[in-house]
Amino acid sequence: MRLTLPTLGALLVLAGAGCRPAASNHDSASDVPPDTLTPQPAVVPPADTSAPSKEVELRTDKTHYRAGAPVTLTIVNKSTSTFAFNPCPRVIERQVARLGGRDWVAVQEPPRMCTMEAWILKAHETRTAQTKLSDTLPSGRIRIVVALSKEGQTGPAGVRAISPVLTIDP
């Protein structure tokens, strides 16, 4: 079948319409003006963030970076379980001073285009992935968080692989 330019254009419009994020407080995206739609932040399963997971370890290739730098992530499964994850919607958390001490808060980043593929991390397996830090990331202490789902678990339970503390240099 030969596609004409108008047919190809219509197909691209239809494909693009299915990729728009839906507004969370409306029944559908069609009743919201397109300029009011905003990408949703990455969802990280709730977990104890006081310490990294004992089942999965997240390493980086360096401890000091500059804004906009590429980062190599190494995810190590130290357990006998299998996990699914996607390194693209990773979250960067920044350490901030609070009244009672220090805390980690998610950094708002520009939207990234991510595929919806699941990477499988088998028992005792190691996977490597690339990510890039935001060009607007200010100097300070950060960590990277990757959410993983454990095979056989249902519901929102998950594992958070948390990198060691990293420094963003000025």
Biotite code that builds the C-alpha atoms (Angstrom):
import biotite.structure as struc

atoms = struc.array([
    struc.Atom([0.000, 0.000, 0.000], chain_id="A", res_id=1, res_name="MET", atom_name="CA", element="C"),
    struc.Atom([1.339, 3.374, -0.985], chain_id="A", res_id=2, res_name="ARG", atom_name="CA", element="C"),
    struc.Atom([0.875, 6.226, 1.521], chain_id="A", res_id=3, res_name="LEU", atom_name="CA", element="C"),
    struc.Atom([0.210, 9.718, 0.246], chain_id="A", res_id=4, res_name="THR", atom_name="CA", element="C"),
    struc.Atom([1.498, 12.740, 2.115], chain_id="A", res_id=5, res_name="LEU", atom_name="CA", element="C"),
    struc.Atom([-1.995, 13.703, 3.462], chain_id="A", res_id=6, res_name="PRO", atom_name="CA", element="C"),
    struc.Atom([-2.575, 10.118, 4.657], chain_id="A", res_id=7, res_name="THR", atom_name="CA", element="C"),
    struc.Atom([0.830, 9.989, 6.337], chain_id="A", res_id=8, res_name="LEU", atom_name="CA", element="C"),
    struc.Atom([0.141, 13.350, 7.991], chain_id="A", res_id=9, res_name="GLY", atom_name="CA", element="C"),
    struc.Atom([-3.195, 12.126, 9.334], chain_id="A", res_id=10, res_name="ALA", atom_name="CA", element="C"),
    struc.Atom([-1.557, 8.987, 10.734], chain_id="A", res_id=11, res_name="LEU", atom_name="CA", element="C"),
    struc.Atom([1.123, 11.048, 12.473], chain_id="A", res_id=12, res_name="LEU", atom_name="CA", element="C"),
    struc.Atom([-1.518, 13.328, 14.016], chain_id="A", res_id=13, res_name="VAL", atom_name="CA", element="C"),
    struc.Atom([-3.449, 10.304, 15.289], chain_id="A", res_id=14, res_name="LEU", atom_name="CA", element="C"),
    struc.Atom([-0.292, 8.694, 16.679], chain_id="A", res_id=15, res_name="ALA", atom_name="CA", element="C"),
    struc.Atom([0.705, 11.939, 18.386], chain_id="A", res_id=16, res_name="GLY", atom_name="CA", element="C"),
    struc.Atom([-2.745, 12.385, 19.916], chain_id="A", res_id=17, res_name="ALA", atom_name="CA", element="C"),
    struc.Atom([-2.358, 9.104, 21.759], chain_id="A", res_id=18, res_name="GLY", atom_name="CA", element="C"),
    struc.Atom([0.923, 10.264, 23.333], chain_id="A", res_id=19, res_name="CYS", atom_name="CA", element="C"),
    struc.Atom([-0.418, 13.396, 25.016], chain_id="A", res_id=20, res_name="ARG", atom_name="CA", element="C"),
    struc.Atom([-0.544, 13.266, 28.815], chain_id="A", res_id=21, res_name="PRO", atom_name="CA", element="C"),
    struc.Atom([-4.024, 13.415, 30.260], chain_id="A", res_id=22, res_name="ALA", atom_name="CA", element="C"),
    struc.Atom([-4.948, 16.007, 32.850], chain_id="A", res_id=23, res_name="ALA", atom_name="CA", element="C"),
    struc.Atom([-5.432, 14.288, 36.179], chain_id="A", res_id=24, res_name="SER", atom_name="CA", element="C"),
    struc.Atom([-8.579, 16.166, 37.261], chain_id="A", res_id=25, res_name="ASN", atom_name="CA", element="C"),
    struc.Atom([-10.631, 15.713, 34.065], chain_id="A", res_id=26, res_name="HIS", atom_name="CA", element="C"),
    struc.Atom([-12.371, 12.751, 32.475], chain_id="A", res_id=27, res_name="ASP", atom_name="CA", element="C"),
    struc.Atom([-10.385, 13.039, 29.259], chain_id="A", res_id=28, res_name="SER", atom_name="CA", element="C"),
    struc.Atom([-7.756, 15.185, 27.628], chain_id="A", res_id=29, res_name="ALA", atom_name="CA", element="C"),
    struc.Atom([-10.250, 16.258, 24.944], chain_id="A", res_id=30, res_name="SER", atom_name="CA", element="C"),
    struc.Atom([-12.055, 18.681, 27.295], chain_id="A", res_id=31, res_name="ASP", atom_name="CA", element="C"),
    struc.Atom([-8.827, 20.473, 28.259], chain_id="A", res_id=32, res_name="VAL", atom_name="CA", element="C"),
    struc.Atom([-7.171, 23.069, 26.028], chain_id="A", res_id=33, res_name="PRO", atom_name="CA", element="C"),
    struc.Atom([-3.864, 21.654, 24.704], chain_id="A", res_id=34, res_name="PRO", atom_name="CA", element="C"),
    struc.Atom([-1.823, 24.513, 26.193], chain_id="A", res_id=35, res_name="ASP", atom_name="CA", element="C"),
    struc.Atom([-2.945, 23.567, 29.725], chain_id="A", res_id=36, res_name="THR", atom_name="CA", element="C"),
    struc.Atom([-1.714, 19.973, 29.503], chain_id="A", res_id=37, res_name="LEU", atom_name="CA", element="C"),
    struc.Atom([1.512, 19.421, 31.390], chain_id="A", res_id=38, res_name="THR", atom_name="CA", element="C"),
    struc.Atom([3.684, 16.328, 31.615], chain_id="A", res_id=39, res_name="PRO", atom_name="CA", element="C"),
    struc.Atom([3.212, 14.393, 34.820], chain_id="A", res_id=40, res_name="GLN", atom_name="CA", element="C"),
    struc.Atom([6.227, 13.842, 37.092], chain_id="A", res_id=41, res_name="PRO", atom_name="CA", element="C"),
    struc.Atom([7.728, 10.374, 37.245], chain_id="A", res_id=42, res_name="ALA", atom_name="CA", element="C"),
    struc.Atom([5.962, 8.156, 39.741], chain_id="A", res_id=43, res_name="VAL", atom_name="CA", element="C"),
    struc.Atom([8.235, 6.378, 42.182], chain_id="A", res_id=44, res_name="VAL", atom_name="CA", element="C"),
    struc.Atom([6.691, 3.587, 44.259], chain_id="A", res_id=45, res_name="PRO", atom_name="CA", element="C"),
    struc.Atom([6.462, 4.462, 47.949], chain_id="A", res_id=46, res_name="PRO", atom_name="CA", element="C"),
    struc.Atom([9.256, 2.959, 49.994], chain_id="A", res_id=47, res_name="ALA", atom_name="CA", element="C"),
    struc.Atom([11.487, 3.763, 52.929], chain_id="A", res_id=48, res_name="ASP", atom_name="CA", element="C"),
    struc.Atom([13.903, 6.361, 51.579], chain_id="A", res_id=49, res_name="THR", atom_name="CA", element="C"),
    struc.Atom([16.123, 6.474, 54.650], chain_id="A", res_id=50, res_name="SER", atom_name="CA", element="C"),
    struc.Atom([18.396, 3.811, 53.157], chain_id="A", res_id=51, res_name="ALA", atom_name="CA", element="C"),
    struc.Atom([18.938, 2.309, 49.720], chain_id="A", res_id=52, res_name="PRO", atom_name="CA", element="C"),
    struc.Atom([17.360, -1.053, 48.920], chain_id="A", res_id=53, res_name="SER", atom_name="CA", element="C"),
    struc.Atom([19.302, -4.052, 50.156], chain_id="A", res_id=54, res_name="LYS", atom_name="CA", element="C"),
    struc.Atom([18.062, -6.082, 47.171], chain_id="A", res_id=55, res_name="GLU", atom_name="CA", element="C"),
    struc.Atom([19.152, -3.772, 44.348], chain_id="A", res_id=56, res_name="VAL", atom_name="CA", element="C"),
    struc.Atom([22.173, -1.495, 44.226], chain_id="A", res_id=57, res_name="GLU", atom_name="CA", element="C"),
    struc.Atom([22.460, 1.587, 42.005], chain_id="A", res_id=58, res_name="LEU", atom_name="CA", element="C"),
    struc.Atom([25.987, 2.755, 41.140], chain_id="A", res_id=59, res_name="ARG", atom_name="CA", element="C"),
    struc.Atom([27.197, 5.652, 39.019], chain_id="A", res_id=60, res_name="THR", atom_name="CA", element="C"),
    struc.Atom([30.389, 5.979, 37.014], chain_id="A", res_id=61, res_name="ASP", atom_name="CA", element="C"),
    struc.Atom([31.578, 9.062, 38.975], chain_id="A", res_id=62, res_name="LYS", atom_name="CA", element="C"),
    struc.Atom([30.835, 10.930, 42.197], chain_id="A", res_id=63, res_name="THR", atom_name="CA", element="C"),
    struc.Atom([31.164, 14.476, 40.774], chain_id="A", res_id=64, res_name="HIS", atom_name="CA", element="C"),
    struc.Atom([29.267, 15.814, 37.755], chain_id="A", res_id=65, res_name="TYR", atom_name="CA", element="C"),
    struc.Atom([28.348, 19.097, 36.093], chain_id="A", res_id=66, res_name="ARG", atom_name="CA", element="C"),
    struc.Atom([24.828, 20.032, 35.017], chain_id="A", res_id=67, res_name="ALA", atom_name="CA", element="C"),
    struc.Atom([24.001, 18.491, 31.646], chain_id="A", res_id=68, res_name="GLY", atom_name="CA", element="C"),
    struc.Atom([26.585, 15.715, 31.996], chain_id="A", res_id=69, res_name="ALA", atom_name="CA", element="C"),
    struc.Atom([25.911, 12.136, 30.920], chain_id="A", res_id=70, res_name="PRO", atom_name="CA", element="C"),
    struc.Atom([25.755, 9.551, 33.715], chain_id="A", res_id=71, res_name="VAL", atom_name="CA", element="C"),
    struc.Atom([26.275, 5.804, 33.439], chain_id="A", res_id=72, res_name="THR", atom_name="CA", element="C"),
    struc.Atom([23.992, 3.924, 35.827], chain_id="A", res_id=73, res_name="LEU", atom_name="CA", element="C"),
    struc.Atom([24.838, 0.379, 36.892], chain_id="A", res_id=74, res_name="THR", atom_name="CA", element="C"),
    struc.Atom([21.989, -1.536, 38.519], chain_id="A", res_id=75, res_name="ILE", atom_name="CA", element="C"),
    struc.Atom([23.001, -4.663, 40.433], chain_id="A", res_id=76, res_name="VAL", atom_name="CA", element="C"),
    struc.Atom([20.478, -7.256, 41.602], chain_id="A", res_id=77, res_name="ASN", atom_name="CA", element="C"),
    struc.Atom([21.840, -8.702, 44.845], chain_id="A", res_id=78, res_name="LYS", atom_name="CA", element="C"),
    struc.Atom([18.826, -10.955, 45.394], chain_id="A", res_id=79, res_name="SER", atom_name="CA", element="C"),
    struc.Atom([17.246, -14.111, 43.999], chain_id="A", res_id=80, res_name="THR", atom_name="CA", element="C"),
    struc.Atom([14.229, -12.105, 42.742], chain_id="A", res_id=81, res_name="SER", atom_name="CA", element="C"),
    struc.Atom([13.573, -10.746, 39.245], chain_id="A", res_id=82, res_name="THR", atom_name="CA", element="C"),
    struc.Atom([12.748, -7.051, 38.789], chain_id="A", res_id=83, res_name="PHE", atom_name="CA", element="C"),
    struc.Atom([11.378, -4.896, 35.958], chain_id="A", res_id=84, res_name="ALA", atom_name="CA", element="C"),
    struc.Atom([12.391, -1.253, 35.583], chain_id="A", res_id=85, res_name="PHE", atom_name="CA", element="C"),
    struc.Atom([12.930, 1.544, 33.103], chain_id="A", res_id=86, res_name="ASN", atom_name="CA", element="C"),
    struc.Atom([15.943, 3.827, 33.677], chain_id="A", res_id=87, res_name="PRO", atom_name="CA", element="C"),
    struc.Atom([14.509, 6.740, 31.683], chain_id="A", res_id=88, res_name="CYS", atom_name="CA", element="C"),
    struc.Atom([11.930, 8.024, 34.201], chain_id="A", res_id=89, res_name="PRO", atom_name="CA", element="C"),
    struc.Atom([14.553, 8.052, 36.951], chain_id="A", res_id=90, res_name="ARG", atom_name="CA", element="C"),
    struc.Atom([14.177, 10.753, 39.586], chain_id="A", res_id=91, res_name="VAL", atom_name="CA", element="C"),
    struc.Atom([16.832, 13.151, 40.820], chain_id="A", res_id=92, res_name="ILE", atom_name="CA", element="C"),
    struc.Atom([16.525, 14.088, 44.477], chain_id="A", res_id=93, res_name="GLU", atom_name="CA", element="C"),
    struc.Atom([18.317, 17.072, 45.959], chain_id="A", res_id=94, res_name="ARG", atom_name="CA", element="C"),
    struc.Atom([19.459, 17.341, 49.546], chain_id="A", res_id=95, res_name="GLN", atom_name="CA", element="C"),
    struc.Atom([17.997, 20.404, 51.256], chain_id="A", res_id=96, res_name="VAL", atom_name="CA", element="C"),
    struc.Atom([18.340, 21.832, 54.736], chain_id="A", res_id=97, res_name="ALA", atom_name="CA", element="C"),
    struc.Atom([15.169, 21.641, 56.841], chain_id="A", res_id=98, res_name="ARG", atom_name="CA", element="C"),
    struc.Atom([14.381, 22.923, 60.292], chain_id="A", res_id=99, res_name="LEU", atom_name="CA", element="C"),
    struc.Atom([15.028, 19.502, 61.847], chain_id="A", res_id=100, res_name="GLY", atom_name="CA", element="C"),
    struc.Atom([18.032, 18.560, 59.710], chain_id="A", res_id=101, res_name="GLY", atom_name="CA", element="C"),
    struc.Atom([18.387, 17.556, 56.077], chain_id="A", res_id=102, res_name="ARG", atom_name="CA", element="C"),
    struc.Atom([15.892, 15.975, 53.703], chain_id="A", res_id=103, res_name="ASP", atom_name="CA", element="C"),
    struc.Atom([15.688, 14.755, 50.113], chain_id="A", res_id=104, res_name="TRP", atom_name="CA", element="C"),
    struc.Atom([13.223, 16.357, 47.691], chain_id="A", res_id=105, res_name="VAL", atom_name="CA", element="C"),
    struc.Atom([12.549, 15.531, 44.032], chain_id="A", res_id=106, res_name="ALA", atom_name="CA", element="C"),
    struc.Atom([14.004, 17.978, 41.515], chain_id="A", res_id=107, res_name="VAL", atom_name="CA", element="C"),
    struc.Atom([11.564, 19.307, 38.914], chain_id="A", res_id=108, res_name="GLN", atom_name="CA", element="C"),
    struc.Atom([13.159, 18.633, 35.544], chain_id="A", res_id=109, res_name="GLU", atom_name="CA", element="C"),
    struc.Atom([12.169, 19.435, 31.983], chain_id="A", res_id=110, res_name="PRO", atom_name="CA", element="C"),
    struc.Atom([10.119, 16.603, 30.444], chain_id="A", res_id=111, res_name="PRO", atom_name="CA", element="C"),
    struc.Atom([12.057, 13.729, 28.860], chain_id="A", res_id=112, res_name="ARG", atom_name="CA", element="C"),
    struc.Atom([10.791, 11.497, 26.078], chain_id="A", res_id=113, res_name="MET", atom_name="CA", element="C"),
    struc.Atom([10.794, 7.932, 27.416], chain_id="A", res_id=114, res_name="CYS", atom_name="CA", element="C"),
    struc.Atom([9.758, 4.641, 25.863], chain_id="A", res_id=115, res_name="THR", atom_name="CA", element="C"),
    struc.Atom([7.420, 2.397, 27.838], chain_id="A", res_id=116, res_name="MET", atom_name="CA", element="C"),
    struc.Atom([9.716, -0.607, 27.764], chain_id="A", res_id=117, res_name="GLU", atom_name="CA", element="C"),
    struc.Atom([10.444, -2.775, 30.785], chain_id="A", res_id=118, res_name="ALA", atom_name="CA", element="C"),
    struc.Atom([14.046, -3.742, 31.378], chain_id="A", res_id=119, res_name="TRP", atom_name="CA", element="C"),
    struc.Atom([14.311, -7.117, 33.116], chain_id="A", res_id=120, res_name="ILE", atom_name="CA", element="C"),
    struc.Atom([16.882, -7.555, 35.881], chain_id="A", res_id=121, res_name="LEU", atom_name="CA", element="C"),
    struc.Atom([17.208, -11.252, 36.723], chain_id="A", res_id=122, res_name="LYS", atom_name="CA", element="C"),
    struc.Atom([18.589, -12.687, 39.956], chain_id="A", res_id=123, res_name="ALA", atom_name="CA", element="C"),
    struc.Atom([22.216, -11.632, 40.535], chain_id="A", res_id=124, res_name="HIS", atom_name="CA", element="C"),
    struc.Atom([22.297, -9.820, 37.182], chain_id="A", res_id=125, res_name="GLU", atom_name="CA", element="C"),
    struc.Atom([23.819, -6.409, 36.418], chain_id="A", res_id=126, res_name="THR", atom_name="CA", element="C"),
    struc.Atom([22.463, -3.942, 33.835], chain_id="A", res_id=127, res_name="ARG", atom_name="CA", element="C"),
    struc.Atom([23.978, -0.669, 32.621], chain_id="A", res_id=128, res_name="THR", atom_name="CA", element="C"),
    struc.Atom([22.017, 2.328, 31.352], chain_id="A", res_id=129, res_name="ALA", atom_name="CA", element="C"),
    struc.Atom([22.748, 5.901, 30.288], chain_id="A", res_id=130, res_name="GLN", atom_name="CA", element="C"),
    struc.Atom([20.988, 9.030, 31.489], chain_id="A", res_id=131, res_name="THR", atom_name="CA", element="C"),
    struc.Atom([21.705, 12.735, 31.276], chain_id="A", res_id=132, res_name="LYS", atom_name="CA", element="C"),
    struc.Atom([21.503, 15.309, 34.022], chain_id="A", res_id=133, res_name="LEU", atom_name="CA", element="C"),
    struc.Atom([19.394, 18.401, 33.414], chain_id="A", res_id=134, res_name="SER", atom_name="CA", element="C"),
    struc.Atom([21.263, 21.396, 32.015], chain_id="A", res_id=135, res_name="ASP", atom_name="CA", element="C"),
    struc.Atom([19.648, 23.586, 34.691], chain_id="A", res_id=136, res_name="THR", atom_name="CA", element="C"),
    struc.Atom([20.606, 21.424, 37.684], chain_id="A", res_id=137, res_name="LEU", atom_name="CA", element="C"),
    struc.Atom([22.187, 23.728, 40.305], chain_id="A", res_id=138, res_name="PRO", atom_name="CA", element="C"),
    struc.Atom([25.327, 22.764, 42.197], chain_id="A", res_id=139, res_name="SER", atom_name="CA", element="C"),
    struc.Atom([24.912, 20.774, 45.389], chain_id="A", res_id=140, res_name="GLY", atom_name="CA", element="C"),
    struc.Atom([24.307, 17.246, 46.632], chain_id="A", res_id=141, res_name="ARG", atom_name="CA", element="C"),
    struc.Atom([21.957, 14.940, 44.713], chain_id="A", res_id=142, res_name="ILE", atom_name="CA", element="C"),
    struc.Atom([21.090, 11.282, 44.371], chain_id="A", res_id=143, res_name="ARG", atom_name="CA", element="C"),
    struc.Atom([19.440, 9.349, 41.565], chain_id="A", res_id=144, res_name="ILE", atom_name="CA", element="C"),
    struc.Atom([16.463, 7.073, 42.231], chain_id="A", res_id=145, res_name="VAL", atom_name="CA", element="C"),
    struc.Atom([15.295, 4.281, 39.912], chain_id="A", res_id=146, res_name="VAL", atom_name="CA", element="C"),
    struc.Atom([11.994, 2.532, 40.642], chain_id="A", res_id=147, res_name="ALA", atom_name="CA", element="C"),
    struc.Atom([11.768, -1.227, 40.151], chain_id="A", res_id=148, res_name="LEU", atom_name="CA", element="C"),
    struc.Atom([8.854, -3.657, 40.335], chain_id="A", res_id=149, res_name="SER", atom_name="CA", element="C"),
    struc.Atom([9.441, -7.061, 41.868], chain_id="A", res_id=150, res_name="LYS", atom_name="CA", element="C"),
    struc.Atom([8.155, -10.018, 39.887], chain_id="A", res_id=151, res_name="GLU", atom_name="CA", element="C"),
    struc.Atom([5.123, -11.602, 41.518], chain_id="A", res_id=152, res_name="GLY", atom_name="CA", element="C"),
    struc.Atom([4.185, -8.601, 43.665], chain_id="A", res_id=153, res_name="GLN", atom_name="CA", element="C"),
    struc.Atom([0.890, -6.843, 43.041], chain_id="A", res_id=154, res_name="THR", atom_name="CA", element="C"),
    struc.Atom([-0.165, -3.326, 43.926], chain_id="A", res_id=155, res_name="GLY", atom_name="CA", element="C"),
    struc.Atom([1.989, -0.239, 44.304], chain_id="A", res_id=156, res_name="PRO", atom_name="CA", element="C"),
    struc.Atom([4.762, -1.999, 46.236], chain_id="A", res_id=157, res_name="ALA", atom_name="CA", element="C"),
    struc.Atom([8.143, -1.547, 44.677], chain_id="A", res_id=158, res_name="GLY", atom_name="CA", element="C"),
    struc.Atom([11.812, -1.117, 45.312], chain_id="A", res_id=159, res_name="VAL", atom_name="CA", element="C"),
    struc.Atom([13.723, 2.133, 45.057], chain_id="A", res_id=160, res_name="ARG", atom_name="CA", element="C"),
    struc.Atom([17.336, 1.767, 43.983], chain_id="A", res_id=161, res_name="ALA", atom_name="CA", element="C"),
    struc.Atom([19.110, 4.867, 45.299], chain_id="A", res_id=162, res_name="ILE", atom_name="CA", element="C"),
    struc.Atom([22.556, 5.993, 44.208], chain_id="A", res_id=163, res_name="SER", atom_name="CA", element="C"),
    struc.Atom([25.198, 7.133, 46.644], chain_id="A", res_id=164, res_name="PRO", atom_name="CA", element="C"),
    struc.Atom([25.292, 10.897, 47.212], chain_id="A", res_id=165, res_name="VAL", atom_name="CA", element="C"),
    struc.Atom([26.644, 12.710, 44.145], chain_id="A", res_id=166, res_name="LEU", atom_name="CA", element="C"),
    struc.Atom([28.018, 16.228, 43.893], chain_id="A", res_id=167, res_name="THR", atom_name="CA", element="C"),
    struc.Atom([27.024, 18.664, 41.156], chain_id="A", res_id=168, res_name="ILE", atom_name="CA", element="C"),
    struc.Atom([29.952, 21.041, 40.720], chain_id="A", res_id=169, res_name="ASP", atom_name="CA", element="C"),
    struc.Atom([29.462, 24.680, 39.672], chain_id="A", res_id=170, res_name="PRO", atom_name="CA", element="C"),
])
